[in-house]
Amino acid sequence: MSFQQFNLSPAILRALQDQEYITPTPIQQQAIPVVLSQRDLLGCAQTGTGKTAAFSLPMLERLHQRASQPFVKALVLAPTRELALQIGENIKAYSKYLRLEHAVIFGGVSQHHQVQQLRRGVDIIIATPGRLLDLVNQGIVKLNKIEILVLDEADRMFDMGFINDLRKIVKLTPTSRQTLLFSATMPPEIQDLAMSILKDPVEIKVTPVSSTATTINQSVYFVEKNNKRGLLQHVIREQQMQNVLVFTRTKRGADRVAMTLNKGGISAAAIHGDKSQQARQKALANFKNKSLTVLVATDIAARGIDVDDLSFVINYELPNVPETYVHRIGRTGRAGANGSALSFCDQEEKEYLRDIIKTIKKDIEVVGEHPFQGGVTPELAVKHTPSQPKANNDHAKHRPKGNGNGNRGRKRWGNKKNANPGKTIL
């Protein structure tokens, strides 16, 4: 299948050709015809599957026919400024040959330039909820003529406490609007939100909820907490990593990790909510052009980071929410490319790892021998699916130290043929 089959305008197809887009992804194949038909849509797809183009392309197709009308016709809501900026960059590329204007609106910076752009007239607003409501309350933005409303990463907006803001914004838009809601996961709260704002939606699920891409090689290092910084430098050098996205749970932790790496001769920068917008954009730009080896990010700051050919993601600290693990490692292995996701697990994080395995329903390779393991043992048994028969755990007592193919110390335990199908051993 090709994009030509959607009967998009020549100007959009030309822009896609410039971006070297040839074959639409599964979410694009299913969503684009629905949006073009003006139906509401509930889309569930893991990160990195092409959701932005899935709603942007048909939205642009619909809007460019009436581009001369001077009012905001479409609104895209995103949870973070990074994601809002990323969507804005994509829409700019897709609308390269169209007479459509867009503005990206987010907090944390002066509103001056954003207001100036809005007053010149825009067709599309991409915004974070807080700043958008501020501008609405000031009378600068009016949403009474919105024709298309998009909620992107709805699960993250819910996690960040934006649910009340979302409901306020929805009430300011016409009831006749077309509404598109996209989410990487679909917990009950998001389903309730969807049912309250969507009208007879078409539901699209292109992958199982909370699944990880098959192109991502996942592994875990058991390590004492105090040894994680040493282990991080070790694996970066040992595997000659050139472009690495590292996740921490806290802003302070991100700063400490970046500082340690720089002291060790590995170029790194931290990106989180306490950094200025200029500093965050500079760090991201340096990471994308590969003048920076490591970008250390918190989960909220990392949403929307889209780097071509990112080969490595490292969970310096495991998240306490399993779905967050899916979002994190989804930064690599995108668009069919191969990627590697490494996780560091200390004694206190074993429960987090157990929850992750239950969620993704996949085995994770254990790196059993490394210089920083210390006293943390990889002996952890987890039921893979409750419906499977309980098996004994004898093989855990007799672990081989190699797997016979030269990867000494590495072994994939768990849902293997002829070996305890009901257990995952790490």
N, C-alpha and C positions, 0 to 999 in steps of 0.2 A: 504494500500500500504506500502511496505517496501523498504529499500535501496537496497536490493538484486535484486529487479526487474530492476534496472538500469544497471545490468551486470558490476558493478564496480569490480575492482580487489580484490582478497582476502585480500591483505595487507590493502587496504583502508577500507574495511568492518570490518576488525579486529580493526582498529583504531576507527571507528565509534562505535563499540561495547564497546571499552574502555571508550568512552565519553557518553555511555548510550543513543546514538541516535537510535531510533527505527522507528518512523514514520516521513517521510519527510513532511515539511510544504508545503502549497500550492505553494509558489514561487519556492521551491525546486522541487516539482513534475513537474512543468511546465518548469523550466529553465534547469535542468540537461540534459534531452534528447536533447534539442536544442543545448546546448553547445557541447555535445558529437558528434552531427552531423556536427559540425564546421560551423554553421550558426551564423551570427551576431544577437545580441539580444538587445532589448530595454526593460528594466524591471522597472516597477513602483510598488513599494510596500512600505508601511509604515515601519518605523524603528521597529526593534525587530521581523521581520518576517522570518529571516534566510537567508538574501541575501548573506552573506559571504560564507556560505556552498553551496549556489546555484551556485556560480561561481567557488569556490575553488575546490570542489570535482571533477567535470568534467575536470577542468583544470589539476589537478594532475593526473587524469586517462590518459589524453592525453600525458602528459609530461614524465611520468615515463617510458614509452617504450623506450625513447631515452635519458635517464638520463646521459649517459656517454659522450655525446657531450658537450664540454667545452665552452658554450656561454649562454648568457641570452636569454631565450626562452619566458618568460612571464613577463609582467609588470602590476602591479596593482597601480593605482594612487588614493590617498586619500587626503582629504582636510586638515586634522590635524594629528599631530604626535600621538595623543592618538588613533585615529582610525587606523592609520598605524600600530601601535604596537598591537592593538587588532586583526587586520587581520593577522599579523605575528604570534601571539599566536595561532590563529585558524589553520592556515596553518601548523604550527609546529605540532599541535596535529593530524591533518588529515594525515600528511605525515610521521608519526612516524615510520612506517615500510617500507618506500620507500627510495630509494637512490636519493633523491632530496635535494638540498641546496637552502636556500632563505636568503635574506638580507632585513632588514628594514632600509630605508634611510629617514632622516628628518633633518631639520635645528634646530638651537638653541643650538647645542652641537658641540664639535670638530668633524671633519670628519675623524680623524685618524683611529679609530676602524672600522668605516664603510668602509673606503678605504681598510684596511687590509682584511676585510671579502670579499670584492668584488674581490680582487686580488687572493684570494684562489680559486675563481670560484663559481658562483651561477647559478642556473637555473631560479629562480624567484626573482624579485625585487619588494618590496612594498615600495612606496615612496610618499613623498609630492612633488609637482611640483617644488618649488623653489630650494631645495637642489639637486634634480635630475638634473636640468638644470645646476647648478654649476658644478657638477661632469662630466656632458657631455662636458661642455666647457673646463674643465681641461683635457679632453681626457681619463678620468678614466673609464667612462661608454660608451658603444656603444649600440645603439638600432637598428642597421641595420639588426638584425636577429630575432627580436621579432615576435613570431607567434601568441601570444594571448595578447591583450591589454584590460585591465579592467579599467573603470572609475567608481569608487564607490562614492556615495553621490555627484553626479554631480551638483545638485542644490546648495549644500553648497559651492562647489568649485567656482561656478559662483558668489554666494553672496560674497565670500571672494576675488574676483577680480583675480582669476586664469585663466580666459578664454583665455588670450593671451598666457600664459605659456602652457596651454593645447594644443592650436593649434600648437605651436612650437614643442612640444613633439610628437604630432601625425605625423607631417611632417618628423620626424626623423625615423619613423618606416616604415617597408615595406608596400606597398599598398595591398599586398596579405594577410596581417594579418587578424585574427578573432578579432572583436571588440565587447565588452560587455559593455553596459552603464546602470548603475542602479541609480535610483533617487527616493527619497521618495515623491517628488512632481514633477509635469511636467509642469512648466510655459512655455510660448512661446519661451523664450530664450534657454531653454534646448532642446526643440523640434527642434529648428533650428540647434543647435550644433549636435544633434543626426543625423539629416538628412544629415549633411555635412560630417560626418565621418563614418556612418554605411552604409553597402551595403545590400539592400533588407532585413532589419532586421525582425526578429520575434518579435512582440510586446506582452508583457505580463503585465497585470494589475490584481493583485490579490485582491485588495481592492480599494474602491473609493479614489480618490485623496484627501488628507488632512483629512482623517477620523481618528478617535481615536478608539482604541481597546475596544470592549464591556466589557472586563474584568476589565476595569479601572473605579473605582468610582470617579467621579469628583465633587468637591465642591468649593465654593468661600466664603471667608470672606471679608466683607466690613470693612475697617479699615483706620484710619487716618495714613498718612505716618510716623509720628513720633512714632506711637504706634506699628509699625510692629515688631520691635525687641522684645518687650514684648510679643506680640501675638505669635511669633515664639517659644519662650521658653515655653509659656503656652501650645500650642498644642502638642509640643514634650513630655512634661511631662504628660499632661492630657491623651494622647493616648498611653503613654509608648512606644514611638517609639525607635527602637534600631538601625536602619540603614536607614538614611534619606539623600536623595540628594536634596539640596536646590539650586535654580537658582536665580542669580542676573543679572542685565543688564551690570554692569561695574566691572572691576577688583578691583577698590577701594572699591566698595560696598561689594564685596565678602570678602575682607580682614576685613572690619568693622564688618560684620555679624559673621565671624568666631571668631574674637576677643571677641565680645560681648557674644557669646555662651560659650567660654572657661572661661570667667570671671564669668559666671553664673553657672559654674560647669558641662557644657555639652561639652564633647570632640568634637572638630571640627577642620577642616583644610580647607584652601581655595586652589583652583586649577584654574590657569589662565595663560595667555601667558607671564606674567612678572615673573612667578616662574621658577626656574631652572628645567631642566628636571629631575634631581635627586630628587628635592623636590616634583615634581608632581607625579613621580612614587612611591615615598615613601608614599605620602598621599593616592594614589589610592590603594596601597597594604594594608595599614592599614585599609582602608574602606572595602576592600573585605574580610579581615580576621576578620572584626567586632571588631577590637580594637579601632576603631574610630566610634563615633555615627553619626556624620554629616559631609558630604562633601559638601562644598559650591563651586559652579562652575559657570563660565560664559558659554555662549552657545558654543563658539568656542572650549573651553577647554573640554567641556563635550561630544563632538561628539566622539563616539567610546567607551565611558564608558559602560561596559557590566558587571553587577553585578548580580549574581544568587540570586533569591528570594528577590529582592529589593521591599519592600512593599510600600514605601512612596516617592513621589516626591512633593516638595513644591515650587511653584512659588512665591518667596518672592517679586519679581517685575514682573509684566506681560510683556511679550514681545510685541513690537510694530508691529511685523510681525506674523500673525495668524499661518502660517505653523510652525514657531518656537515653538509655544505652543504644536503642535502635536509631534514634535521631542522630546521636553522636557518630556512630560508625557509618551512618549513611552519607557522611561527607566524602567518603571514598567509595570506590567500586561503582561509580556512577556511569550511566549510559552504556552499560555493558563492559566497562573497563574493569581490570583486576585491581584489587586493593587489599591492604592489610590493616587489621585492627588489633592492637596490642593492649592488654589490660593489666594493671598492677593491682594485686589483691593482698591486703594485709589481713591479720587475724580478725580484726573487727569488721572487715568487709565481706567475710564469707557468706553472711546471710544475704547481702545484696547480690552476690554472685549466684546463690541458689535461686533467688527470685528471677534473675535474668534468664537463667537456663530454662526455668519453667515457662517463661514467657516466649522466648524465641524458639523453644523446642528443637534446639540444635546442640550438638556436641561442640565443646570448645577445647582446642588443643592446649595441653599443659606443657610449658617449658620447664622440665624437671630439674635441670642443672644449669645454674648460672652463679656468678660470683657473689651475688647480693641476697641470696635466699634466706640466710640466717636461720632462725628457729621456726619459721612458718612452714608447716607441712601441707602438702596438697591433698590430704585425705578428707574428702568431702563427698558424701553420697546424697544424691537428689533423685526423687522419683520424677520420671520424665512425663508420664501420663498416668493418672490415678486408675484408669480402666485396665491397664496392663497388669499381668500377673506379677506378684512379688517374687523376686529371684534372690538367690543367696549372694553373698558378697565375697566369696572365696578368692576371686581373681584380684581383689584389691590388696590381698596379703602377699601376692606374688607378682608385683609389677616388674615388667622387663625394664632394663635401663636403656634400651634402644629399640628401634622398630625395624631393624634389619636393612634399612636403606641409607644408612650413613647419618641419620639425624639422631644422634645419641642424646638421650634425655628427653626427647619429644615423643609424646604418645597421645593419640586421640582416644578418649575413653567415652563410654556411654552407649548410645543406640547403635551398636554394631551387630552384625550377623554373628550368631553363635556365641554371643557374650552378653548375658544379662540385659535383655531388651528393655527391662523396666527401670534401669538405673542409669544415671550419668555420674561418672566418677571423675573427680578433678584432683 
